[in-house]
């Protein structure tokens, strides 16, 4: 368990770096910072957020929290070390054009590590006493992690041949993002959540959770095609999109059936954590509902044809759902002392910043669509970015102040 503390400490430190990169990105939009290449900074921010924060934290918890005591196997700590080192290697290479080739090689090595990890993890988790729901979600999550790499290889190919095919570029990028956000991150989070709450539940609640998990896993691949509706639509393509939309909406409805059990569990925690949990699951429900509606052309254009709306949608999942979930999980495992007033203030500040960030991105997107965009939005988002940074730094300090677990 000593290694668990180390990897979580490192993932929280990495979250602070993600927030710093976010502030730099928003500063570049407002101020003249010629020493920053904005596009490469965007890539650095994305890679480090995925690898250094979300992937490192989720895999650490999957190894230590899921049945089977996988953390006793040294090979898993080797994989965690590879993820951590890869994330920091990209941090020091991706921002610089001269290190572009090195950064690409690092990405390939990282992807190969995820392939090996996924193969070993699937074999090991199948041998454990984990419930069928947890096995389904955890195995599906790492399969999505593997499949998402196809988008990276497609992007690398397009850049290598200097292709100007915008459609293939968008397909590769959105496919990668979908399988990361809606696949790996989301399914891994629910594997961890249901691993904790599914015990001591009634048969009806357990069935609802399992049915929701099946629907969510089944929706992952067909719903990806909802992001490709700018293609010339054929009947098979349209049927896949319709199936994805229906599965998403059914997942939304079945998750509502699971809420009474989750609300019952929330009543056992302190109010500050309860509000964070409500915000996290609320973000997930909103994501499911909006995504199911993207089958309609007007909604699809609104979500995928407007950069602030795209960023708002991605942040809704990454910050609103996954990041808040991980921080809540840390408090429940006493990695953060939720009884401390300092910790509670840090969590409250971070949650408020997440909500403000989401609201501003959505308003900015709607303003652009209505041709009523306000240039002050860039300043507002910069301020919220600083608030997010302060919140993450306070969470890191709260971790330092928490007695070792």
NORCOR-V208102 format. One record per residue. N is the residue number from 1. SS is DSSP state (H for helix, E for strand, - for the rest). OMEGA is omega as a letter, one per 40 degrees, with the letter a starting at -180 (none if undefined). Layout:
# NORCOR-V208102
N|SS|OMEGA + N|SS|OMEGA
This chain:
# NORCOR-V208102
1|-|i + 2|H|a + 3|H|i + 4|H|i + 5|H|a + 6|H|a + 7|H|i + 8|H|i + 9|H|a + 10|H|i + 11|H|i + 12|H|i + 13|H|i + 14|H|i + 15|H|i + 16|H|i + 17|H|i + 18|H|i + 19|H|i + 20|H|i + 21|H|i + 22|H|i + 23|H|i + 24|H|i + 25|H|a + 26|H|i + 27|H|i + 28|H|i + 29|H|a + 30|H|a + 31|-|i + 32|-|a + 33|-|a + 34|-|a + 35|-|i + 36|-|i + 37|-|a + 38|H|a + 39|H|i + 40|H|i + 41|H|i + 42|H|i + 43|H|a + 44|H|i + 45|H|a + 46|H|a + 47|H|a + 48|H|i + 49|H|a + 50|H|a + 51|H|a + 52|H|a + 53|H|a + 54|H|a + 55|H|i + 56|H|a + 57|H|a + 58|H|a + 59|H|i + 60|H|a + 61|H|i + 62|H|i + 63|H|a + 64|H|a + 65|H|a + 66|-|a + 67|-|i + 68|-|i + 69|-|a + 70|H|a + 71|H|i + 72|H|a + 73|-|a + 74|H|a + 75|H|a + 76|H|i + 77|H|i + 78|H|i + 79|H|i + 80|H|i + 81|H|i + 82|H|i + 83|H|a + 84|H|a + 85|H|i + 86|H|a + 87|H|a + 88|H|i + 89|H|i + 90|H|i + 91|H|a + 92|H|i + 93|H|a + 94|-|a + 95|-|a + 96|-|a + 97|H|a + 98|H|a + 99|H|a + 100|H|a + 101|H|i + 102|H|i + 103|H|i + 104|H|i + 105|H|i + 106|H|i + 107|H|i + 108|H|i + 109|H|i + 110|H|i + 111|H|i + 112|H|i + 113|H|i + 114|H|i + 115|H|a + 116|H|i + 117|H|a + 118|H|i + 119|H|a + 120|H|a + 121|H|a + 122|H|i + 123|H|a + 124|H|a + 125|H|i + 126|H|a + 127|-|a + 128|-|i + 129|-|i + 130|-|i + 131|-|i + 132|H|i + 133|H|a + 134|H|i + 135|H|i + 136|H|a + 137|H|a + 138|H|i + 139|H|i + 140|H|a + 141|H|a + 142|H|i + 143|H|i + 144|H|i + 145|H|i + 146|H|a + 147|H|a + 148|H|a + 149|H|i + 150|H|i + 151|H|i + 152|H|a + 153|H|i + 154|H|i + 155|H|i + 156|H|i + 157|H|a + 158|H|i + 159|H|a + 160|H|i + 161|-|i + 162|-|a + 163|-|i + 164|-|a + 165|-|a + 166|H|a + 167|H|i + 168|H|i + 169|H|i + 170|H|i + 171|H|a + 172|H|a + 173|H|a + 174|H|i + 175|H|i + 176|H|a + 177|H|a + 178|H|a + 179|H|i + 180|H|a + 181|H|a + 182|H|i + 183|H|a + 184|H|a + 185|H|a + 186|H|a + 187|H|i + 188|H|i + 189|H|a + 190|H|i + 191|H|i + 192|H|a + 193|H|a + 194|H|i + 195|H|a + 196|H|a + 197|H|a + 198|-|i + 199|-|i + 200|-|i + 201|-|i + 202|-|a + 203|H|a + 204|H|i + 205|H|i + 206|H|i + 207|H|i + 208|H|i + 209|H|a + 210|H|i + 211|H|i + 212|H|a + 213|H|i + 214|H|a + 215|H|a + 216|H|i + 217|H|a + 218|H|a + 219|H|a + 220|H|a + 221|H|a + 222|H|a + 223|H|i + 224|H|a + 225|H|i + 226|H|i + 227|H|a + 228|H|a + 229|-|i + 230|-|i + 231|-|i + 232|-|a + 233|-|i + 234|-|a + 235|H|i + 236|H|i + 237|H|a + 238|H|i + 239|H|i + 240|H|i + 241|H|i + 242|H|i + 243|H|i + 244|H|i + 245|H|i + 246|H|a + 247|H|i + 248|H|a + 249|H|i + 250|H|i + 251|H|i + 252|H|a + 253|H|a + 254|H|i + 255|H|i + 256|H|i + 257|H|i + 258|H|a + 259|H|i + 260|H|i + 261|H|a + 262|H|i + 263|H|i + 264|H|i + 265|H|a + 266|H|a + 267|-|a + 268|-|a + 269|-|a + 270|-|a + 271|H|a + 272|H|i + 273|H|i + 274|H|a + 275|H|i + 276|H|a + 277|H|i + 278|H|i + 279|H|a + 280|H|a + 281|H|i + 282|H|i + 283|H|i + 284|H|i + 285|H|i + 286|H|i + 287|H|a + 288|H|a + 289|H|a + 290|H|a + 291|H|i + 292|H|a + 293|H|a + 294|H|i + 295|H|i + 296|-|a + 297|H|a + 298|H|i + 299|H|a + 300|H|i + 301|H|i + 302|H|a + 303|H|a + 304|H|a + 305|-|a + 306|-|a + 307|H|i + 308|H|i + 309|H|i + 310|H|i + 311|H|i + 312|H|i + 313|H|i + 314|H|i + 315|H|i + 316|H|i + 317|H|a + 318|H|a + 319|H|a + 320|H|a + 321|H|a + 322|H|a + 323|H|i + 324|H|i + 325|H|a + 326|H|a + 327|H|i + 328|H|a + 329|H|i + 330|H|a + 331|H|a + 332|H|i + 333|-|i + 334|-|i + 335|-|i + 336|-|a + 337|-|a + 338|-|i + 339|-|i + 340|-|i + 341|H|i + 342|H|i + 343|H|a + 344|H|i + 345|H|i + 346|H|a + 347|H|i + 348|H|a + 349|H|a + 350|H|a + 351|H|i + 352|H|i + 353|H|i + 354|H|a + 355|H|i + 356|H|i + 357|H|a + 358|H|a + 359|H|a + 360|H|i + 361|H|i + 362|H|i + 363|H|i + 364|H|i + 365|H|i + 366|H|i + 367|H|i + 368|H|a + 369|H|a + 370|-|a + 371|-|i + 372|-|a + 373|-|a + 374|-|a + 375|-|i + 376|H|i + 377|H|i + 378|H|i + 379|H|i + 380|H|a + 381|H|i + 382|H|i + 383|H|i + 384|H|i + 385|H|i + 386|H|i + 387|H|i + 388|H|i + 389|H|i + 390|H|i + 391|H|i + 392|H|i + 393|H|i + 394|H|i + 395|H|i + 396|H|i + 397|H|i + 398|H|i + 399|H|i + 400|H|a + 401|H|a + 402|-|i + 403|-|a + 404|-|i + 405|-|none
